Amino acid sequence: MLSLNLYDTAFYFIFAFLLLFAAFQTLVRNHRVVDVNRAIEIFVVFFAIGVVSHYVSNRPFDMEGDTAVYINFFNDLNSGLENPFETFEPGFIGVVRLFGYLSLDYQSFFYLITFVFLWSYYFLIKAVLGRHSRWALFAFAAILFYPFFFSLTANIIRQGLALCFINFSLCFTAIGCRSRGMFFTLFAALFHKSSIIYFPILLFQRLVLKIGVYGLVVLWFVVSLASYLKLFGLLVVVLFDFLSGYGLVINYSDVDNVDYVTGFRWDFWAFSSLAVMLLVTLKLLGEKLQKRETYIFFICAFLSCLHIAMFDVAYNDRFGIYSWIYYPLELAYVIRAISINFANGKRRFHVQEKAIAFKGVENC
């Protein structure tokens, strides 16, 4: 992948140290050095984020994607020149103008987006997995190589900037501050309008939890079948025409020279369906899904169903990414749940074995 070529030896050295420290925390469980481990973890994460942000912000001008578009927009806007993308969201334009006012270049702007995104994602990981979780560093390490991390910080950076605030929104939701979470969701829409899709899922949290896992599975099945049979095609076109009249969305399917395959795609369907499968897996593992920190699984499952319904829209993967970006975190949570179940099962087996042995001794 071209994005991975941005990294060099310095990053891989830091990455190796990150994994070694995560392994050390997992294998050596000494409660007396918890504060020391936390201090080292913060330092390593800070250093890794700083290095990764440097590499991403100094990517080539001609890198595949929208890098050139945003560089030209940044330079034109701060030079007083006209640019066809002056209709970007006011929050995004405001940040670009602020950097111009401070005489900072576009590399600094790109650096900020990557830096804030990674920190917000790290805080979300800690909120969901727990402050002292030994799985947090593994999830964080995974995001550094995750293709959709590069998409958000080196290509569709307006969504990347919006997702910084969505990460904080989900973080507040996970710790029980739902009103603050909804505020950050509304604030994120100032940087990319489509991020507003998180708001109703946060607003109607109780209703979503009442629908439950089985209700979501039924919804996923119905939406998948309807998408496969192309029943959403006309509805999506009408909806996008209505929303585009208010400047909320652009249906790129109607734009000439757009080389994008629309319609039902098995690869997109399988990847979006993973969010539903992860939620079902948690249910089967006996996890309490009413917990605040597991609500992110419901959010991703609903957004995945929405993405499947939008296969007839060009660049629909930019809606799918709202769910896909949290897969490293969700996978870490599920793997941890599996390991805990395995450990508990093994412990019960040893207890039963000792009980049987004790009864045998008594009978003698």
N, C-alpha and C positions, 0 to 999 in steps of 0.2 A: 504493500500500500504506500502511495506517495506520501501520505501524512506522516508515516513512521520514519521517513527519511529526514524529517526535521530534527530528530534526536541524534545525539552523538555519544561518544564514550562517557562524557561527564554525567549525562542523564542516566545511562545504564548502570554506572557505579552507584549513584544515589538510589536507583530503583532496587538494585541488589541489596543495598544496606537496609532499605525499607522492608523488604521481604524477610531478611535475616532477623531484623528486630521484631517483626510480627511473629515469626516462628519462635523466637526467644520468649516473647510474652506468653505464647501459647503453651510452651513446654515447661517453662520455669514460672511457677505460680507462687510467688512470694509476696504476701500482702504487706510486708514491711517496706517494700520498695515501690509501692504503687505510685506515690507522688513523683519519685525519680523517673519511673517509666513514663508517666504522663508528660513530664517536662521534656524528656528525650523525644517522645512521639510528636509533640507540638513542634519541636525544633526540626525534626526530620521532615514532617509534613510541610512546614513553612519553606524549608529549603527546596523541597521537591516542587512545590507550587511555583516558587520564584523561578526556578530553572525551566520548567515546562512553559510558563508564561513567556519567558524570554524567547524560547525556540518558536513558539506559535506566533508571537508578535513580529518576529523577523522572517516570516515565511516569504518565499519568492513572490514577486508581483504577478507573475504569469502562472501561479499555482492553480490547479484545476478547481473550478467553483467560482464563487462571487467575490474573491479577494480583490481583483482589479476594479470591480464595480464599486466596492466600498472605499477603496483608496481614492478613486476619481471623485466620488461623492464627497469625501472628507476634504480633499484639496479644493474642489470647486466651491463648496459651501463657504469655506473659510477664506476664499479669495474673492468672493462676491460674484462668482460666475454662475450662469444658469446650469441646472442639472435636471435631467428628466425624472429624477427620483426625489424631488423636493417635497413630494407628498408623503414621505415616510412619517411614521408616528412622531408626535411632538416631543415625547420624552427622549427618543433617540436623537432627533435633530438638536434638542437642547444640550445633550451631552457632547455632541460633536462641536457645537458652537462654543461650549465651555472650554473644550480642549484648544480650540483655535484662539479664544480670548487669552488663555494662559500660555500661548505660543508653544504648545506641545504638538508633536507630530503624530501621524497616524499609527506609528509603532507603539507609542504610549497608549493610544486609545485601544488598540488590539490587546496590549498587555493587561490593561485594566479589566477588560471583558473576561479574559482567561483566568486572571488572578481571582476575581470576585466569584466567578462560576465555580472554580475548584474549592474555594473556601466555603461557599454556601453548600456545596454538595457534601463536603466533609462534615459540616455541622449537621446536615440532614442524616448522614450515616450514623453519627453519634446519637442523635435523637431517636432513631429507629432501633438501632442495635443495642443502645445503652452506652453510657459514658465510659464504663470500664470494660466494654466488650473487646475481646481479643480478635474478633473478626473484622473490626472496623478498618484496620490497616490493609487487610486483604481486599476488601471491597474498594477501598480508595486506590490501591495499586492497580486494580482491574480497570478502573475508569480512565486511567492515564493511557491505556492502550485501546480503549473502546472506540470503534470507528465513529460512533455518533457523538462522542465528545469532540472529536475533530470537526465534525459537521457543524456543531453549534458554535465553536470558537474560531474556526478558520474558514467557514463558508457562510452559513445562514446566521450571521452574528447578531442580527436584530432579535431573532428568537433566542439566541444564546444569552443576550443581555436580559431579555424578559424572563428567561428561566432562572437567572440568578435570584430574582425576587420570588419566583414560584418555589424555588428550593427553600427559601426562608419561610414562605407561606406554609409549605408542607412540614417544615421543622416546627413551627409554632403549633400546627394542628396536632403533631405527634406528641407534644408536651402538654396539650390541653388548652392552648390559647387560640381557640377557633376564630374568634373575632379578629384578632391580629392576622391570622392566616388569610382570612377573606380580604382584609385591607391590602395585604401585600399582593394578592391575586389581582385586585383592581388596579393597583399601582403598576403591576407588570404589563397590563394592557396598554399603558402609555408608550411602551417600547415595542410591542408587537400585539396587534389587536386580537389575533387568534388565541392568545394565551388566556382569554376570558373564558374559554371552555372549561377551565378548572373551577370557576366560581360556582356554577350550579351544583357541582358534585360536592363541594365543601358546604354550600348553603343547606342542601338537603341530605346531610350526613345521616340523620336518623332514618329517613326514608330508604336510603341506599342500604343501610344495615338491615332494615326490615325485609328488603328484597332478598338479601342473603346470597349465599354461594349458589344454591340450586336455582334461584331465580336468575342469577347472572349467567349460569350455564345455559338455561333455556333461552335467554336473550341472545347470547352468543350464537347458539344453534340457529335460531330464527333469522338473525341478521346475516349470518354466513350463507344460509340457504337462499335468502332473498338477494344477496349480492351476487351469488353464483348464477342465479336465474335472471340477473340484470333488472330486477324490479325497482332498484333505487335510482336507475339512470335518469329518468325524467324528473323525479322528485328532487334529486341533487341539483340538476340544471336550474329548475324553477327557484329553489332555495338560494342558490348562489347568485342568480340574477337579481333576486330581491335584496340580498345582503350587499351586493356590489353597488346597488343604487344608493346605499348609505356609506359607501367607501369602506366597508368592513372587510371585504374579501375581494380577491380577483380570481375568476375562473380561467386559468391558463389554457384550458381546453379550447377556448374560443379565440386564443391568440395565435396568429400565424407563426410558422417556423418554430413551433415548440415540439421537440423530439422527445416525447414522453409516452410510454405505453400505459393506456388507461384500461379499465375493465378488471375483471377478477384475475388476480395473480396469486398462484399457489405459494410463492415464496413470501410475499407480504402477508398472506393469510396465515401461514404457519408461524411466522415471527410474531404477528400480533396476537395470535391465539395462545402463545406462550404465557402471556399475562394471566389469562383465564386458567391455564393449567397450573401455574404456580399457586394461584388462590385455592384451587381444588386440592392441591398437594398439602397445603397448610391445613385445610379442613380434615383431610385424611390422617394427618399426623396428630390430630387432636388439639391443635393450637386454638387458643381463645381469640376468635376473630373480632370480638367486641372491644379489644384493647385499642387505645388511641394510635399506638405505633404501627399497628397492622392495617390501618385504614388506607395506607398508600397502595395496598394490594387491590382494594376495591376501586380506587381511583384509576389505576393502570388498566384494570380489567374493563371498566366502563369506556375509557378512552380508546382501548383496543377495539371494542365493538363499534365505536364511532368511526374509527379508521376503516374498518372492514366495510362499513356502509358507504364510505366515500371513495371507493376504488374507481369510480367513473370520473373523478376529478383529477386533472393533471397536477403533478407534484403533491399527491395525497400523502406521500411519505413524510412531508413536513408536519402533518397532523399525527402520523404514526410515531414520530420521534418524541412526542409528548409522553408517550408510554414507554417506548423502547429505552429511553435514556436512564430509566430507573431499574433496568434488568440486573446490572451488577449488584445493586443494593438488595433487590429482592432475592436473587440467587444466594447471596451470602446469608440472608435471613433463613431461607429454606434449608440450606446445607447445615447451618447451625442447629436448626430444629431437628433435622435427621440425626445429626451426631448426638444430640441430647437424648433423643428417643432410643438410639442404639445403646448409649451409655447406661440409661435407666433400665433398659431391658437386660443388659449384661449384669447389672447390679442385682436385679430381681432374681436372675438365674442363680447367682452365687449365694444369695440369701436362702433360696429354696433348697439349693444343694446342701448348704450347711444344716438347714432344718431337717432334711432327710437323714443326713449323717448323724445328727444328734439323736433322732428318734431310733436309729439303728443301734446306737450305743446304749440307749435306755432299755431297748428290748433284750439286749444281751445281759 
